[in-house]
Structures are given as structure tokens and as C-alpha cells.
């Protein structure tokens, strides 16, 4: 599948973008939304899918984190270093209705665990309880709206690695709880 020119330093392929384009091309869905909550801005999604009227890209990420030149998404929320649970969850709850108002047929949810306080590359300060609340907010909102979700795990650079593993397991526990 040919990709649009992404530019210097931008990934030319991306799992979520590839699947979204495939499903739209084959008429499985008309509209998609990407909810990218990895700590790094969703520059690959935006470089490949940006400007398409049938795809909404929402990225909430660390403002001073990689990539240092951001590729604009449909909705970007840049968070300052040290952002904790309360501010993060408030910003998410305020933004999510805009994503759902787009009325996607499918939400691709990038559930990065690198916003954790213990993450060596994350620069944000979420707790495991904060990540669980984040997952519950996104998944419950999609369920209430009748929108299917495709979950992708991402990120996770905590030491020891067990912290990252526990965060990924926590996401699956919330999926089981909600669905």
C-alpha cells in the first residue's frame, strides 16, 4: 500500500494508520477515530492520515517529549512535564466528547503506559490508578456510544520492567470490566 510522503524523520508506516486505511478502502467502515494516549505525540498517525475528512486523530501527550516537531493531529493536547492524574483525567474527559461527536464507526485506542510516573522516558506523573481511570473513561465512553474499539498497547519504559507489565495487565483488567 503506498503511503503519502511523510517527510524527514517521520515514520512511513504505522499499524493503526494501515488498518484504518484498509478498512475504509474495503468499505468495512466509513469513519474512524484514533485516540492516541501514548506519552509521545501521534506523529506517524498524523503524517499518514492527517487532513482526511473521514479520520479523526486525537493525541494527548507530553509537550516536551519526542517528537520535538509535532505533526498536527485533528486534536492535540500538549501536557506539561509532571502532569498527574487529576489534570490528565480532566483534560481527557473534556476532549473525548469532541472525538465521539465525530461519530466514528470504529475507535482505535492507543493505550500507551508510558505516562506512568516511573517511566524513564515519559515525563508525566500518572499512577497505576490514573491509567486505569483513563482506560475506563475511554472504553466506557465508546461502549455508551455504541462504538467498537480496537485496542493497541504501547509504550512502557519503566525500571523494573514489572511496573510496565503491571500497567499493561491493568489495561486488560479494565477491558474485561467494561466489556
Protein Blocks (a to p, Z undefined) as FASTA:
>chain_A
ZZddebghiafbdfklmmmmmmmmnomafbdcdddfbfbdckklmmmmgoiakbccdddd
dfkbccfbdcddfbdcdddehiafklmmmmmmmmmmmmmmnopabdcddddfklpmklmk
lopacdfklmmmmmmmmmmmmmmnopacddddeejiddcfklmmmmmmmmmmmmmmmZZ
